[in-house]
Amino acid sequence: MTSIETTAAAAPPQGPAEGSAPVALTFGPSQRQKRVTVVFRLILVIPQLVALYFLALAAVVLVVVAWFAALVTGRVPGGIAEFLIGWLAGRRGCRPTSSA
């Protein structure tokens, strides 16, 4: 059995720097939103959710295809791997599901 030794570089100091002042943020009062704009945004998100459904279906199918490809060839094809990484990382579904 072999052992791997790792050396870590010295970590930078944590916390505020010497002589720095804290940052204070102030926000004005929140404004009321019109109900029409909220409903309009919900209507606009419907096509995105439909497309997201089909992308999720494609991801499920590609997982099965990737499994068989990895079983036969020993590796997952590049295009399938990139799509699944993008899907699992949330790049494909974050925006529409955050709008809904």
N, CA, C and O of each residue as an XYZ file, in Angstrom:
400
protein
N       0.853     -1.174      0.000
C       0.000      0.000      0.000
C       0.895      1.233      0.000
O       1.864      1.301      0.757
N       0.578      2.187     -0.832
C       1.387      3.400     -0.898
C       0.654      4.534     -0.216
O      -0.576      4.571     -0.169
N       1.432      5.449      0.306
C       0.822      6.611      0.946
C       1.166      7.845      0.128
O       2.261      7.953     -0.425
N       0.254      8.739      0.060
C       0.454      9.969     -0.690
C       0.530     11.107      0.308
O      -0.373     11.313      1.118
N       1.621     11.834      0.229
C       1.776     12.972      1.121
C       1.407     14.241      0.364
O       1.830     14.448     -0.774
N       0.629     15.066      1.000
C       0.257     16.335      0.384
C       0.744     17.464      1.270
O       0.728     17.374      2.498
N       1.170     18.509      0.627
C       1.580     19.689      1.373
C       0.687     20.831      0.963
O       0.457     21.059     -0.225
N       0.197     21.531      1.921
C      -0.695     22.657      1.654
C       0.073     23.954      1.831
O       0.877     24.092      2.752
N      -0.179     24.893      0.951
C       0.432     26.209      1.082
C      -0.198     26.921      2.275
O      -1.321     26.618      2.678
N       0.534     27.853      2.819
C       0.019     28.602      3.965
C      -1.240     29.356      3.556
O      -1.252     30.057      2.544
N      -2.276     29.212      4.333
C      -3.554     29.860      4.031
C      -3.461     31.351      4.350
O      -2.792     31.744      5.305
N      -4.128     32.172      3.556
C      -4.129     33.602      3.859
C      -4.870     33.864      5.163
O      -5.730     33.069      5.544
N      -4.566     34.943      5.850
C      -5.254     35.221      7.111
C      -6.747     35.454      6.897
O      -7.168     36.036      5.898
N      -7.518     34.990      7.848
C      -8.965     35.136      7.779
C      -9.401     36.400      8.519
O      -8.701     36.890      9.405
N     -10.564     36.912      8.142
C     -11.123     38.065      8.847
C     -10.763     39.380      8.181
O     -10.073     39.399      7.162
N     -11.228     40.471      8.754
C     -10.974     41.780      8.151
C      -9.501     42.171      8.274
O      -8.805     41.772      9.208
N      -9.055     42.959      7.307
C      -7.672     43.418      7.312
C      -7.497     44.510      8.363
O      -8.465     45.126      8.810
N      -6.263     44.731      8.740
C      -5.956     45.772      9.734
C      -6.413     47.136      9.215
O      -6.137     47.494      8.070
N      -7.101     47.878     10.046
C      -7.509     49.232      9.711
C      -8.685     49.325      8.755
O      -8.999     50.427      8.303
N      -9.349     48.230      8.426
C     -10.495     48.308      7.515
C     -11.769     48.579      8.308
O     -11.891     48.195      9.471
N     -12.708     49.244      7.657
C     -13.975     49.575      8.299
C     -15.062     48.640      7.776
O     -15.008     48.217      6.621
N     -16.040     48.314      8.606
C     -17.133     47.460      8.134
C     -18.000     48.214      7.107
O     -18.079     49.443      7.124
N     -18.628     47.467      6.238
C     -19.484     48.045      5.200
C     -20.922     47.996      5.688
O     -21.403     46.953      6.132
N     -21.604     49.132      5.603
C     -23.007     49.200      6.007
C     -23.863     49.435      4.763
O     -23.619     50.373      4.004
N     -24.862     48.581      4.559
C     -25.768     48.714      3.431
C     -27.139     49.111      3.941
O     -27.627     48.561      4.929
N     -27.751     50.057      3.272
C     -29.119     50.441      3.630
C     -29.980     50.336      2.379
O     -29.544     50.692      1.284
N     -31.181     49.854      2.546
C     -32.122     49.700      1.447
C     -33.365     50.513      1.765
O     -33.757     50.654      2.924
N     -33.972     51.041      0.724
C     -35.215     51.781      0.891
C     -36.367     50.825      1.139
O     -36.198     49.608      1.070
N     -37.527     51.370      1.424
C     -38.687     50.496      1.658
C     -39.051     49.739      0.383
O     -38.915     50.262     -0.723
N     -39.507     48.521      0.549
C     -39.873     47.723     -0.615
C     -41.146     48.266     -1.241
O     -42.050     48.736     -0.550
N     -41.194     48.191     -2.561
C     -42.346     48.703     -3.275
C     -43.311     47.564     -3.555
O     -42.904     46.415     -3.728
N     -44.569     47.889     -3.596
C     -45.578     46.876     -3.898
C     -45.496     46.500     -5.370
O     -45.289     47.354     -6.232
N     -45.658     45.233     -5.642
C     -45.676     44.770     -7.025
C     -47.119     44.652     -7.491
O     -48.016     44.285     -6.731
N     -47.308     44.969     -8.745
C     -48.650     44.817     -9.301
C     -48.914     43.342     -9.542
O     -48.028     42.607     -9.977
N     -50.119     42.917     -9.261
C     -50.463     41.506     -9.424
C     -50.400     41.076    -10.877
O     -50.133     39.913    -11.177
N     -50.643     42.010    -11.774
C     -50.608     41.680    -13.199
C     -49.200     41.252    -13.608
O     -49.048     40.297    -14.371
N     -48.180     41.931    -13.121
C     -46.814     41.567    -13.499
C     -46.417     40.214    -12.915
O     -45.678     39.460    -13.548
N     -46.895     39.907    -11.731
C     -46.596     38.607    -11.130
C     -47.252     37.499    -11.945
O     -46.615     36.485    -12.230
N     -48.506     37.674    -12.322
C     -49.216     36.675    -13.123
C     -48.563     36.550    -14.499
O     -48.423     35.446    -15.026
N     -48.163     37.683    -15.078
C     -47.519     37.663    -16.390
C     -46.218     36.869    -16.352
O     -45.934     36.109    -17.278
N     -45.419     37.033    -15.289
C     -44.181     36.266    -15.165
C     -44.462     34.777    -15.008
O     -43.718     33.949    -15.533
N     -45.522     34.428    -14.294
C     -45.869     33.013    -14.140
C     -46.323     32.410    -15.466
O     -46.050     31.242    -15.743
N     -47.012     33.200    -16.282
C     -47.413     32.716    -17.603
C     -46.187     32.520    -18.488
O     -46.116     31.549    -19.242
N     -45.222     33.433    -18.403
C     -44.024     33.324    -19.219
C     -43.132     32.142    -18.834
O     -42.349     31.674    -19.660
N     -43.234     31.663    -17.621
C     -42.377     30.562    -17.193
C     -42.917     29.201    -17.641
O     -42.191     28.209    -17.583
N     -44.154     29.136    -18.078
C     -44.746     27.852    -18.486
C     -43.974     27.211    -19.639
O     -43.656     26.026    -19.542
N     -43.649     27.927    -20.736
C     -42.866     27.266    -21.801
C     -41.487     26.801    -21.327
O     -40.990     25.772    -21.786
N     -40.876     27.540    -20.425
C     -39.573     27.122    -19.901
C     -39.695     25.833    -19.106
O     -38.828     24.962    -19.187
N     -40.765     25.712    -18.342
C     -40.957     24.492    -17.559
C     -41.264     23.296    -18.446
O     -40.865     22.174    -18.135
N     -41.976     23.529    -19.555
C     -42.234     22.437    -20.499
C     -40.922     21.970    -21.117
O     -40.661     20.769    -21.196
N     -40.100     22.916    -21.555
C     -38.794     22.563    -22.117
C     -37.930     21.866    -21.075
O     -37.210     20.922    -21.400
N     -37.995     22.320    -19.831
C     -37.226     21.705    -18.747
C     -37.673     20.272    -18.505
O     -36.855     19.408    -18.188
N     -38.968     20.016    -18.652
C     -39.482     18.658    -18.503
C     -38.859     17.729    -19.549
O     -38.433     16.620    -19.229
N     -38.813     18.193    -20.798
C     -38.243     17.359    -21.853
C     -36.735     17.196    -21.692
O     -36.189     16.146    -22.032
N     -36.058     18.216    -21.178
C     -34.630     18.073    -20.893
C     -34.399     17.063    -19.769
O     -33.436     16.297    -19.809
N     -35.269     17.062    -18.783
C     -35.151     16.079    -17.693
C     -35.395     14.674    -18.223
O     -34.723     13.725    -17.819
N     -36.354     14.547    -19.123
C     -36.617     13.248    -19.733
C     -35.412     12.789    -20.550
O     -35.043     11.615    -20.516
N     -34.803     13.715    -21.279
C     -33.595     13.380    -22.039
C     -32.454     12.990    -21.108
O     -31.679     12.089    -21.428
N     -32.341     13.651    -19.969
C     -31.285     13.320    -19.016
C     -31.468     11.901    -18.474
O     -30.491     11.172    -18.304
N     -32.687     11.516    -18.208
C     -32.947     10.162    -17.704
C     -32.576      9.130    -18.754
O     -31.949      8.117    -18.444
N     -32.968      9.388    -20.005
C     -32.639      8.449    -21.082
C     -31.119      8.381    -21.275
O     -30.561      7.299    -21.455
N     -30.459      9.538    -21.237
C     -29.015      9.553    -21.442
C     -28.247      8.893    -20.305
O     -27.156      8.367    -20.526
N     -28.788      8.910    -19.106
C     -28.137      8.199    -18.002
C     -28.118      6.705    -18.295
O     -27.113      6.033    -18.062
N     -29.226      6.190    -18.804
C     -29.280      4.761    -19.134
C     -28.329      4.452    -20.291
O     -27.602      3.460    -20.249
N     -28.334      5.301    -21.327
C     -27.432      5.103    -22.470
C     -25.973      5.189    -22.005
O     -25.140      4.384    -22.421
N     -25.670      6.155    -21.153
C     -24.304      6.324    -20.653
C     -23.875      5.119    -19.820
O     -22.716      4.706    -19.862
N     -24.806      4.567    -19.075
C     -24.472      3.395    -18.266
C     -24.091      2.219    -19.164
O     -23.099      1.533    -18.918
N     -24.897      1.994    -20.214
C     -24.575      0.897    -21.129
C     -23.283      1.184    -21.890
O     -22.488      0.271    -22.111
N     -23.060      2.426    -22.291
C     -21.820      2.770    -22.996
C     -20.610      2.558    -22.092
O     -19.575      2.061    -22.535
N     -20.744      2.936    -20.829
C     -19.643      2.732    -19.889
C     -19.434      1.250    -19.607
O     -18.309      0.810    -19.372
N     -20.499      0.499    -19.631
C     -20.396     -0.940    -19.410
C     -19.652     -1.616    -20.556
O     -18.849     -2.520    -20.328
N     -19.914     -1.183    -21.785
C     -19.309     -1.809    -22.958
C     -17.915     -1.257    -23.235
O     -16.977     -2.027    -23.441
N     -17.767      0.066    -23.242
C     -16.491      0.665    -23.656
C     -15.586      1.020    -22.491
O     -14.385      1.208    -22.683
N     -16.125      1.114    -21.313
C     -15.310      1.470    -20.156
C     -15.270      2.966    -19.870
O     -14.622      3.398    -18.917
N     -15.956      3.757    -20.685
C     -16.017      5.195    -20.430
C     -17.313      5.752    -20.998
O     -17.937      5.154    -21.875
N     -17.697      6.894    -20.487
C     -18.915      7.564    -20.944
C     -18.537      8.474    -22.110
O     -17.549      9.202    -22.018
N     -19.303      8.451    -23.206
C     -19.009      9.342    -24.330
C     -19.012     10.811    -23.905
O     -19.788     11.218    -23.041
N     -18.123     11.606    -24.534
C     -17.911     12.995    -24.124
C     -19.145     13.870    -24.154
O     -19.399     14.600    -23.195
N     -19.926     13.819    -25.234
C     -21.109     14.667    -25.345
C     -22.156     14.339    -24.294
O     -22.777     15.235    -23.723
N     -22.347     13.066    -24.046
C     -23.309     12.656    -23.020
C     -22.829     13.107    -21.645
O     -23.618     13.581    -20.827
N     -21.531     12.958    -21.398
C     -20.982     13.367    -20.102
C     -21.142     14.868    -19.894
O     -21.502     15.305    -18.801
N     -20.879     15.664    -20.935
C     -21.020     17.117    -20.799
C     -22.461     17.513    -20.531
O     -22.722     18.379    -19.696
N     -23.409     16.880    -21.241
C     -24.817     17.196    -21.011
C     -25.232     16.850    -19.588
O     -25.902     17.640    -18.922
N     -24.834     15.670    -19.123
C     -25.237     15.250    -17.781
C     -24.573     16.081    -16.692
O     -25.186     16.353    -15.660
N     -23.329     16.488    -16.913
C     -22.669     17.367    -15.942
C     -23.392     18.698    -15.873
O     -23.628     19.231    -14.789
N     -23.746     19.238    -17.043
C     -24.501     20.491    -17.069
C     -25.853     20.367    -16.397
O     -26.311     21.283    -15.715
N     -26.481     19.227    -16.598
C     -27.790     19.013    -15.987
C     -27.668     18.885    -14.471
O     -28.438     19.495    -13.728
N     -26.707     18.096    -14.018
C     -26.550     17.879    -12.584
C     -26.021     19.117    -11.873
O     -26.313     19.329    -10.696
N     -25.253     19.928    -12.571
C     -24.737     21.147    -11.959
C     -25.835     22.200    -11.812
O     -25.651     23.191    -11.105
N     -26.967     21.994    -12.469
C     -28.092     22.906    -12.297
C     -28.129     24.049    -13.278
O     -28.983     24.929    -13.170
N     -27.218     24.057    -14.237
C     -27.224     25.166    -15.180
C     -28.467     25.164    -16.048
O     -28.901     26.221    -16.506
N     -29.042     24.006    -16.281
C     -30.183     23.919    -17.182
C     -31.503     24.245    -16.489
O     -32.434     24.705    -17.149
N     -31.610     24.025    -15.195
C     -32.898     24.154    -14.545
C     -33.026     25.210    -13.487
O     -34.120     25.403    -12.956
N     -31.962     25.904    -13.153
C     -32.029     26.847    -12.037
C     -32.931     28.041    -12.323
O     -33.761     28.406    -11.490
N     -32.775     28.641    -13.479
C     -33.504     29.868    -13.749
C     -35.022     29.670    -13.837
O     -35.754     30.407    -13.178
N     -35.530     28.701    -14.627
C     -36.982     28.562    -14.681
C     -37.594     28.139    -13.349
O     -38.670     28.618    -12.991
N     -36.935     27.256    -12.615
C     -37.534     26.815    -11.366
C     -37.443     27.896    -10.293
O     -38.243     27.894     -9.358
N     -36.500     28.808    -10.402
C     -36.451     29.901     -9.437
C     -37.495     30.957     -9.762
O     -37.894     31.722     -8.883
N     -37.944     31.010    -11.017
C     -38.963     31.983    -11.411
C     -40.359     31.503    -11.044
O     -41.262     32.314    -10.838
N     -40.538     30.212    -10.963
C     -41.880     29.676    -10.727
C     -42.311     29.827     -9.292
O     -43.417     29.423     -8.934
